[in-house]
Amino acid sequence: MEIINTSGRRKTAVARIYMKPGNGQITVNNKDYKEYFPTGILQYVVNQPFAITNNEGKYDVKVNLDGGGVKGQAEALRLAISKALVEINPEFRPPLKEKGLMRRDPRMVERKKPGQKKARKKFQFSKR
């Protein structure tokens, strides 16, 4: 099996991954993923697709992450790994889809409008 290349996005974060059979090593921007995502919750989010499909420790993943915050990056990586696993075996799709991992979250930051303080907040109104 050759290297599988997919990408995942969340807000402004983009994760480009290269997955190949191996011993479960996940490298994010040339660092171990446990060093890059120090909290247990984010590490759980990254490992979720492997746990659902019973593939922990079977694939090596090399990741290029760019943009966004730490949580958005972790969720972008989760989507990219899910897409790669489905590419390897289409039977993984139903359990991943059931947990909502095959869907790109479309929510983005609303743009700031002119004449307003933020996207929806207005400048303070003074009657007199």
C-alpha positions in Angstrom: 0.0 0.0 0.0 1.3 3.4 -0.9 1.1 6.7 1.0 -2.4 8.2 1.3 -2.6 11.9 1.0 -5.8 13.8 2.3 -6.6 17.1 3.9 -9.1 18.4 6.5 -10.3 21.9 7.4 -12.0 23.5 10.3 -12.5 27.3 10.6 -9.2 28.7 9.2 -7.1 25.6 10.1 -5.9 23.3 7.4 -4.4 19.8 8.0 -2.6 18.0 5.1 -1.7 14.4 6.0 0.4 11.6 4.6 -0.7 8.2 6.0 1.1 4.9 5.5 1.2 1.6 7.3 3.4 1.7 10.4 3.5 1.6 14.2 1.1 4.4 15.1 3.5 7.4 15.1 1.8 10.7 14.5 4.1 13.6 13.6 2.6 17.1 13.5 4.9 19.9 12.0 8.0 17.7 12.8 6.9 17.2 16.5 5.2 14.3 18.2 1.5 15.0 18.4 1.6 14.6 22.2 4.0 17.5 22.3 2.1 19.6 19.8 -1.3 18.9 21.5 -0.4 18.8 25.2 -3.9 18.4 26.6 -5.6 15.0 26.8 -8.8 16.2 25.2 -7.0 17.3 22.0 -5.0 14.0 21.9 -8.3 12.1 22.2 -9.8 14.2 19.3 -6.8 13.3 17.1 -7.0 9.5 18.0 -10.8 9.3 17.7 -11.0 8.0 14.1 -8.4 5.3 14.9 -10.3 4.3 18.1 -13.7 4.0 16.3 -12.3 1.9 13.5 -10.0 -0.2 15.8 -6.8 0.9 14.0 -4.7 2.2 16.9 -1.0 1.7 16.2 -1.4 0.5 12.6 -0.6 3.7 10.6 2.0 6.3 10.7 0.8 9.8 10.0 2.8 12.9 8.9 0.9 16.1 9.3 1.4 19.7 8.0 -0.9 22.0 10.1 -1.5 25.6 9.3 -3.8 28.4 10.5 -6.4 28.6 13.2 -6.2 27.7 16.8 -5.2 24.6 18.6 -8.7 23.1 18.8 -9.5 23.9 15.2 -6.2 22.3 14.1 -7.0 19.1 16.1 -10.5 18.9 14.5 -9.1 19.5 11.1 -6.6 16.7 11.7 -9.4 14.4 12.9 -11.3 15.0 9.6 -8.2 14.4 7.5 -7.5 11.1 9.3 -11.1 10.0 8.9 -11.0 10.7 5.2 -7.8 8.7 4.8 -9.2 5.7 6.7 -12.2 5.6 4.4 -9.9 5.8 1.4 -8.1 2.7 2.8 -11.3 0.8 3.6 -14.8 2.0 2.6 -16.3 -0.2 5.3 -15.0 2.4 7.9 -17.4 5.0 6.6 -20.7 4.1 8.4 -19.2 4.1 12.0 -17.2 7.3 11.3 -20.3 9.0 9.8 -22.4 7.9 12.7 -20.1 9.7 15.1 -20.1 12.8 12.8 -16.4 12.6 11.8 -17.0 12.6 8.0 -18.6 16.0 8.0 -16.6 19.3 7.6 -18.0 21.8 10.2 -19.1 24.7 8.0 -19.1 27.3 10.8 -16.7 30.2 10.2 -16.1 33.6 11.9 -18.6 36.2 10.7 -16.9 39.2 9.0 -16.8 42.6 10.7 -19.1 45.1 9.1 -18.3 48.8 8.5 -19.8 51.2 10.9 -20.0 48.6 13.6 -17.6 47.6 16.4 -17.6 43.9 15.6 -19.6 41.5 13.3 -22.8 42.2 15.2 -21.9 44.5 18.1 -22.7 48.2 17.4 -21.0 51.3 18.7 -22.6 52.7 21.8 -25.6 54.8 21.0 -26.0 58.1 22.8 -29.4 59.9 22.6 -28.1 63.2 23.9 
